[in-house]
């Protein structure tokens, strides 16, 4: 039995789908089981990172754990609580989704939130694999409304480029790590095949929808004010601003071969993702 946390998210839901298609026994954890329609044969269970008793129940009689919790200041508490339940239940394998840059002394980006959880995974005594994906191609969905209305998409990272990765590739790598020991003890940095800026992504999306898509630079102080006005946690807003600054300065201009090494094929391009998700933008 493989326990998948974050089972309703972009990566978690695809991981559940792929595992079920392989015939694996899957338990999908969510805070609201009524909101998920799982593939046939998947067991849906209620679990909350803030409720240790619920974690003990969902971890019972499982052999492997896919550990994915939402980024934020409380991430380490969630990771540690889930790992404690997994260890108590005798789980043997854990695959944690972290973020690119975790371990660097940058003081910026979501990697800082993930690093304590990575350390807890390494110290757990479980067979572990850590995945550090770059910026997800699916983050472009936040621009869908702007594109449908013919408005420029907001850009907080200037011409800074990133190895934008298709979340489907991240899920495929996770499945390989969950179902074999080939990548045990590995830290895999998962990127797409090319470095792209937001203007680059806008041009590719324009090709997918058949019309020009433009960008509008947003000063970081304005970006932060907008997040705070929307009720975003101040610590989250500060990290998001620092992460944007890091990208703008070229701090995430990284490409690796890890996806190709694990899957035996080149990673999907952002153009692949854009054309497959064209309906969201038109």
N, C-alpha and C positions, 0 to 999 in steps of 0.2 A: 504494500500500500504506500503510495506517494502522497504526501500532504502538500498542497499548494496554497500558500498564503497570498494575499493580494489577488484572489482568484477572479475578481470582477474587473480588474484593471487591464490595460492594453497588453502588457507582457504576461500577466498571470492567466488571463482568459485564453490566450493563444497557447500557453504552455499546457493548460488543461486540455484544450482541444487536441493538440498533437499527441499527448500521452494517451488520451482515450482512443484516438485513431490507431495507435500502436497496440492496443489491447491491454495496456497497463491498468492496474487498479488505482483509482485516483479519488482523493478526498479533497474537495474544494472548500476552503475556509472563507467565510464572509460574515460581516456583522448583520447582514439582512438576507437570509436565505431565500425569502420570497421574491427578491429582486433578480434572481439569477435563474436562467433556464439552461441547465447544463447539457452536455452531450449525453447520449444514452450510456448508462452504467456508471456515471460519475456520482459519487456520494457528496451531497452538499451539507455542510455543518456550520452551525453558528459559532463564531469565535471572535474575541475582541482582545487586542494586545493589552488593553488596560484591565482585563479580568483574568487573573492567573488560573482560576478554576476552569474557565472555558478553554484555555489553552491546554490544560492537562487532559481534558476530554478529547479535544480534536487530535492531540498527538498520540493518544493511546493506540497501540497496535499498528503503528506506522513504521516503515523502514527508512524512508528518505523524506527530507524536508526541503521544499523550495521556499526560501526566506526572502520575502519582498514586502517592505513596509514603506509607507508614504514618506517622502523627504520632509524634514522639519526638525526642530530642536529636540523633540521627544523620540527621535528615531532610535537612539541607542537604548533607551529604556524598552522599547518594543522588541528590538533584536534580542536583548538579554533575557527578557521574559519568555520569548518563544524558544530560545535556546535552552533555557532552564527546563521548560516543559519537555522539550525533545530529549534532552539528556536523561531526565527522570523516566521517560517512557521507553528508553532503550533504542532510540532512533540511531541508525548507523551513519547516515550520509546527510550533509547539508550543502546546498548550493545557495549562496547569498548573492543577490543583485545589489551591487554597490554603485559607484559612479566613477567615471574617468577622472583622474587627478587625485583620487584618494591616496594619501601617503605623501603627496607633495607638501612642502611647507609654504603654501601660497596664501593661506588665510582667506581663501575665496572659493566659492562654489559649493555644491552639494556634497562633494567628496569629503569635506570636513565633518559633515554630519555622519557619514558612513564609516569613517575610520575607526571609531571606538567599537562599532559592531563588527568590523572586520577582525579586530583584535580578539573580540569575544569568540568569534567563530574559530579562529586559529587555536585558541586556548580551550576549546570545548571538549577536545578528545574525540570528536567525530571526524570521519573522513570528509574533507571539505574542498569546495571549489568556490572561488570568488570571481564574479563577473563584474567588470567595470566598463559599462557601455558609455559611449559618447552621447551627444545630443540626439534625441530620437527624431526620426523623420516625422512621426505623428505629432510632434509639437506644432507643426505647421497648421494643424486643425484649428488652432486658436485664431488663425487669420481668416478662417472661412467666411465669417460674416463680412469682413472688410472686402474680400474679393468678390463675394456675391453682390455687394452694393457698389462695386466699382471704385472703392476707396483705396488709397495707398495702405500697405501693411506697415504697422509700427516696427521700427528697428532700433533696438537698444545696444546693438553690438557693432555698428558701423560696417567696416569692411573686414572685420575679423572672421576668420574661416575655421570651420570645424569638420571633423570626419563624421558627418551626419550618418547615423546607422538606422536601418530599417528594424523596427521592433520585432518583426517576424523572424529576423536572423538571430536576435537576442534570445527569443523563445526557443528556437531550434538548438542553439548552443546549450541552453539550460537543460533541455531534454537529453542531449547527449551526456551531459555531466551527471544528470540524475540517474541515468540508466546504464552507465558503465563506469569503470574505475580509471579510464584512460586519462582523465584530466584531474585526478585527485591531487590535492596540494598545489594546484595551479591558480595563478591570478591572470585572468584573460581580459585584455583590454580590447573591447569590441567597437570597431569603427566601420564606416562605409568605405568605399574604394576611392573616394575623392574628397578634397577639402572644398567646402562651400561656405560662402558668406550668405547673409540674409538676402542681399540683392541677387546673388546667384540662384538661390532657391526661388525667389520671386520670378526670375526669368524662366526657370524650369516649370513652375506652376502656370505661368502664362502660356507656355507651349502646350501644357496639358488641357487648359480650358479654352484655348483658341483666341486669346486676346492678351494685350499687354497688362502685366501686373507690376505696379511700381511700389516703392518703399518711401517711408518718411522717417527721418531720424528723430529719435526721442531722447532728449538729454536725460542723464541718469537721475538727476535730482527731480525731474518731472515724473519719471518712472516710479521713483520711490514714493512721491507724494500720492500718485494715483493708487498705488497698492495700499498705502496706509488709509486713504480715504475709503477704499473698498473693504476695510476691516481686516486686512492681512496682518498676521502677527508681525510686530516690528523686527524680531530676530530673523524671521523668514524673509522679510523685505530687504533687510540689510545684506543677507547672504545672496539674494537674487541680484541685487545691485552689484555686489562685489564680483559675482560670477559673470555678469554682463561686461563689466570692466575688464576682467581677465581675458574674455574672448576677444573683445575689441582690441586688446593689446597683443594679440597673437598667442596667448597662453594656452589655448586648446587646439592649436593647429597640429594635430597628431593623427597619423594614419598607421595602422598595424595590419599584420597578416593573420591575426588570431582567428577571425571568422573563417577565413579560407582554410586555415590549418585544421580547425575542428570539423568543418562541414565538407571539406574536399571540393569546394567551389568558391568562386568569387562572391563577395557580399553583394546584395542587391543595391542598385543605385537609387539616389533620390528620385530620379526620373521614373524608375520602376514604380516606386511607391506613389508618386504623384498621379501617374496614369491609372493605377489600380484604385485610387481613392478620388478620382476626378469628380464623382457625383457629389462629394461634400462641398465642392467649391462652385458649383453651377446651379 
